[in-house]
């Protein structure tokens, strides 16, 4: 989604490559909450399994591969889009 604003060049509110975009800021806040949940579950179970409906591997990799490995995080991605195939290459992700 791209909007034109007076006095500014084009701003994409959901450009996740831009840390100042609205989408990136919302994602960062949500990431903080999810980290707290992962840490709490890991402290009780020594592993974390996540079912992500409509998610993408790239979202989870934003948490950092070292962090995910340190918490034994496994994510199952449930998507109906055929183009989401990068999860097959990583054993921490199933599809």
Buried (B, 14 or more C-beta within 10 A) or exposed (E): EEEEEEEEEEBBBEBEEBEEBBBBEEBEEEBEEBEEEBEEBBEEEEEBEBEBEEBBBEBBBEBEEEBBEEBBBBBBBEBEEEEBEBBEEBEBBBE
